[in-house]
Amino acid sequence: MIKLLKYIGYLLTAALLTLFTQIGGLIYLLLLPIVPLLTRSFSTRWKKHLLNIGIHFVSYLAIILLVLPPIARYFGRVPLPINSHAGIKPLNTFTWLCNRHYVRPQLIHILQTVSKQLRKQYPATIIAYMDANFPFKKGYPLWPHLSHNDGKKIDLAFLYKDATTQKYLPQTAKSLIGYGGCETPRKGEYNVAKICAQQGFWQYNILRRIYPKWLQKNIDIDVPRTRKMMQLFAFQPQVQVMYMEPYLKTRWGVNYAKIGFHGCQAVRHDDHLHVSVY
């Protein structure tokens, strides 16, 4: 019975790693028979556990940084820059650590073009990306997203400034993960979250409800800078569509045809910008 529970634990761990990283579960299962051989000389249980975790983590890190990119490139996807580009960086470590930063080459080219143009008017601006896609297989879901499955989608954080000093704050968002730190419709503005809730779409506002308010940063959106970023994306011929909340589109005056509404079946988009390319 104990052995059965142990195997169930292995499978559940592999399933969770696969859900969040695509290949983490496979790496975990491949290392299961190897790690005991490397730790058998240690008599203390806690040392074995510590070494076990260390071996898994270092092996995983080595594979995703050194082995995974060239294989993914063969299948048509490339990783977004982590530290190699001054104007494009991940919002947080979780994104690249979980292999959620892979896109098709044309999307990287668009990001580089927009970044270069944006930094001409607003020097030192950093486009902070959130979830993009996994490295392999068209149609493979990037949970919990509905459409990030073909290498052509990416979520970008809005650009922010200090609420007191009004100074631009690079590579940040209201929430630690980027999602859930939403703006709020003002009186008289079109409140999509309320309408979707009335229609029974309970998940639409879920991230705003569950993300702890005390963890949210006291920062404001840098509207002119964010508006300019959206304009530059809208002017890129290869950009197919961008998603954000309709009330923000009206409030900020970004009335471009490519900026649309994502539908009540998704979640709120007043904490980030979704960009999709052809």
C-alpha positions, 0 to 999 in steps of 0.5 A: 500500500505504501509503495502504491501511494509512493507511485501515485505521488510520483505520477501526480508530481509528474502531472503537475510539472507537465501542466506548468512546464510541459517537459518538467514531468518527463525530466522528473520521471527520467531522473527517478531511477538515477537519483537514488544511485547518486545519493545512496552514499548518504546515510542521513535522510535529510541530506538525501532529500536535500541532494535529491531536490538539488539534483532534480533542480540543477538537471532541470535548469541545465536542460531548459537553458542548454538543451531545450532551445536548440530542439525547440528552434528545430520545431519553429519556436525560440525562447524570448530573451531573459537577459540578453535584450535591454528592452525586452525582459520577463516580468518574473522568473517563473515565466522562463523557469516554466518554459512559458516564454517560447514564440515563433521567430516573427513574434520576437522580431515584432517585439524587437522592432516595437522596443527599438521604436518605443525607446526612441521616445521613452529611453530605458523602457522595458517591455515586460512579457508574461505568458507566451507559449510552450516550446513544443507542439501546436495545439498543446495548451498553456494552462490556464490560457485558452489560446496560447498554443501555437507560438503566436500569442504573448501577454505583456504587462502594462507600463507603470510609474510610481504613484507618488513620484510619477517616475517610470518603474521598469519591469513591474506590475501591480501583482507579482505574477502580472495577472490579478492586479486589475484596473477598475472601470469608473462610473459610466464606463462599460463594466465588462466584468459585471456584465460577464458575471451576470451572464454566468461567466464566473471565471472572468473576474476570478484572478482579481478576486483571489489575488491578495489585495495586500500583495498589490503594489501601489503603482499607477499605469504610465498611460502615455508610455503604455498608449505609445506601446499599443500604438506601435504594436497596432502599426505592425503589419504582422500583428493580427489582434490585441486584447484589452478591456473595452473601457480602457481602450476608450479611456486611453483613446487607443481606438485601433481596429486591431484592439478588440474584446476577447469575450466573456469565456476568457478572463479580465484583460485590464491587467495586461495586453494580449498580442497575437500575430499572423 
